[in-house]
Amino acid sequence: MLNDKVAVIYGAGGAIGGALAHAFAREGARLFVTGRLRAPVEAVANDIVSAGGSAEAAEVDALDEEAVDKHLQFVIDTAGRVDISFNAVGILDTKILGVPLVQLDVEQFSLPITTYATSYFLTARLAARRMVANRSGVIMTITALHSRTGIPLVGGYGPAMAAKEALTRQLSAELAPHGIRVVGLRPQAMPETRTIKEAFEPRAKASGMTWEQWQELLAGRTHARRLMTLTEMANVAVFMASDQASAMTGTTVNMTMGSLDD
Ligand SMILES: NC(=O)c1ccc[n+]([C@@H]2O[C@H](COP(=O)([O-])OP(=O)(O)OC[C@H]3O[C@@H](n4cnc5c(N)ncnc54)[C@H](OP(=O)(O)O)[C@@H]3O)[C@@H](O)[C@H]2O)c1
């Protein structure tokens, strides 16, 4: 589905970024996987290459404009173009969750908002500048249901996710006339990732729930009465990145399994 597409993933050493990289490579894309630290992205690239795919790792801080720009130029010089830009960056939940809003200090509140929105803006803007020349490309990112519903003790994370979804719409309004689609994914929790356990831990004591009970609680809010897997999320991402999804832009795909109505 992604034969010969050139894809750059930011935060590719993480659970979602890594799963996306493997799925895109399996579908024929040429991957440029990036992260703040080299070792985790190199491991992802090595696995892809061992499986017969194409991947190159690079150390790129997705908040560093110069580093993102330099790397994109390297991608253009090496592969000739960039077709897919996916921002899968995530900051540690332990830094931002667990404190009631009335006690939250301004820095802790602002951290997720500025980090998520700025990183998405930077990577999208710099990719779009290259994509415009080809009148083709897909810019993607990941959010969470906190963008659309009130959840206690998540600090600035909800506003951060809402900002990214608003940015997806705005980018699309300006870029779609140039042939560039902009699409977000809003998955349910995937309990196989470290992120979900970290999000649970600050609440564990207060709620008195075990990890298993918490997963059951989240699962109970879905129509399917279960949580999703990274593979299920990556399969939707492949479709959205492909030309098969040419009608989809300016939107965030609701993958909350019924937890959140459109
Ligand atoms: N996991 C889920 O079930 C789930 C569900 C819905 C939404 N989400 C959201 O999806 C996003 C990613 O989740 P995840 O589970 O994949 O998290 P993760 O495993 O922690 O991955 C996030 C990756 O982003 C990297 N990163 C952080 N800051 C960066 C920067 N400035 N430049 C480049 N890379 C950077 C991290 O690397 P270092 O920090 O080591 O540099 C890490 O490899 C988060 O916003 C999360 O809230 C997750």
Ligand as a Chemical Component Dictionary entry (heavy atoms), coordinates in Angstrom:
data_LIG
# 
_chem_comp.id                   LIG 
_chem_comp.type                 NON-POLYMER 
_chem_comp.pdbx_formal_charge   0 
_chem_comp.three_letter_code    LIG 
# 
loop_
_chem_comp_atom.comp_id 
_chem_comp_atom.atom_id 
_chem_comp_atom.alt_atom_id 
_chem_comp_atom.type_symbol 
_chem_comp_atom.charge 
_chem_comp_atom.model_Cartn_x 
_chem_comp_atom.model_Cartn_y 
_chem_comp_atom.model_Cartn_z 
_chem_comp_atom.pdbx_ordinal 
LIG N1  N1  N 0  0.420  4.418  24.025 1  
LIG C1  C1  C 0  -0.888 4.583  23.902 2  
LIG O1  O1  O 0  -1.692 3.680  24.164 3  
LIG C2  C2  C 0  -1.409 5.917  23.423 4  
LIG C3  C3  C 0  -2.779 6.062  23.167 5  
LIG C4  C4  C 0  -3.248 7.297  22.718 6  
LIG C5  C5  C 0  -2.356 8.349  22.529 7  
LIG N2  N2  N 1  -1.026 8.163  22.802 8  
LIG C6  C6  C 0  -0.113 9.297  22.616 9  
LIG O2  O2  O 0  0.775  9.018  21.540 10 
LIG C7  C7  C 0  2.047  9.633  21.764 11 
LIG C8  C8  C 0  3.164  8.596  21.663 12 
LIG O3  O3  O 0  2.895  7.534  22.583 13 
LIG P1  P1  P 0  3.865  6.294  22.802 14 
LIG O4  O4  O 0  3.121  5.324  23.629 15 
LIG O5  O5  O -1 4.473  5.849  21.528 16 
LIG O6  O6  O 0  4.999  6.988  23.730 17 
LIG P2  P2  P 0  6.550  6.589  23.899 18 
LIG O7  O7  O 0  6.726  5.106  23.794 19 
LIG O8  O8  O 0  7.019  7.269  25.139 20 
LIG O9  O9  O 0  7.232  7.241  22.620 21 
LIG C9  C9  C 0  7.416  8.612  22.482 22 
LIG C10 C10 C 0  8.742  8.817  21.778 23 
LIG O10 O10 O 0  8.935  10.211 21.510 24 
LIG C11 C11 C 0  10.294 10.503 21.745 25 
LIG N3  N3  N 0  10.508 11.929 21.957 26 
LIG C12 C12 C 0  10.152 12.694 23.006 27 
LIG N4  N4  N 0  10.514 13.973 22.793 28 
LIG C13 C13 C 0  11.120 14.007 21.583 29 
LIG C14 C14 C 0  11.712 15.034 20.820 30 
LIG N5  N5  N 0  11.749 16.303 21.240 31 
LIG N6  N6  N 0  12.243 14.714 19.608 32 
LIG C15 C15 C 0  12.216 13.451 19.161 33 
LIG N7  N7  N 0  11.668 12.429 19.836 34 
LIG C16 C16 C 0  11.132 12.709 21.050 35 
LIG C17 C17 C 0  10.640 9.667  22.980 36 
LIG O11 O11 O 0  12.012 9.486  23.069 37 
LIG P3  P3  P 0  12.909 10.082 24.271 38 
LIG O12 O12 O 0  12.027 10.743 25.277 39 
LIG O13 O13 O 0  13.643 8.896  24.771 40 
LIG O14 O14 O 0  13.781 11.041 23.561 41 
LIG C18 C18 C 0  9.929  8.358  22.640 42 
LIG O15 O15 O 0  10.753 7.517  21.882 43 
LIG C19 C19 C 0  1.909  10.298 23.157 44 
LIG O16 O16 O 0  1.480  11.619 22.973 45 
LIG C20 C20 C 0  0.816  9.519  23.809 46 
LIG O17 O17 O 0  0.187  10.242 24.828 47 
LIG C21 C21 C 0  -0.544 6.977  23.234 48 
# 
loop_
_chem_comp_bond.comp_id 
_chem_comp_bond.atom_id_1 
_chem_comp_bond.atom_id_2 
_chem_comp_bond.value_order 
_chem_comp_bond.pdbx_ordinal 
LIG N1  C1  SING 1  
LIG C1  O1  DOUB 2  
LIG C1  C2  SING 3  
LIG C2  C3  SING 4  
LIG C2  C21 DOUB 5  
LIG C3  C4  DOUB 6  
LIG C4  C5  SING 7  
LIG C5  N2  DOUB 8  
LIG N2  C6  SING 9  
LIG N2  C21 SING 10 
LIG C6  O2  SING 11 
LIG C6  C20 SING 12 
LIG O2  C7  SING 13 
LIG C7  C8  SING 14 
LIG C7  C19 SING 15 
LIG C8  O3  SING 16 
LIG O3  P1  SING 17 
LIG P1  O4  DOUB 18 
LIG P1  O5  SING 19 
LIG P1  O6  SING 20 
LIG O6  P2  SING 21 
LIG P2  O7  DOUB 22 
LIG P2  O8  SING 23 
LIG P2  O9  SING 24 
LIG O9  C9  SING 25 
LIG C9  C10 SING 26 
LIG C10 O10 SING 27 
LIG C10 C18 SING 28 
LIG O10 C11 SING 29 
LIG C11 N3  SING 30 
LIG C11 C17 SING 31 
LIG N3  C12 SING 32 
LIG N3  C16 SING 33 
LIG C12 N4  DOUB 34 
LIG N4  C13 SING 35 
LIG C13 C14 SING 36 
LIG C13 C16 DOUB 37 
LIG C14 N5  SING 38 
LIG C14 N6  DOUB 39 
LIG N6  C15 SING 40 
LIG C15 N7  DOUB 41 
LIG N7  C16 SING 42 
LIG C17 O11 SING 43 
LIG C17 C18 SING 44 
LIG O11 P3  SING 45 
LIG P3  O12 DOUB 46 
LIG P3  O13 SING 47 
LIG P3  O14 SING 48 
LIG C18 O15 SING 49 
LIG C19 O16 SING 50 
LIG C19 C20 SING 51 
LIG C20 O17 SING 52 
# 
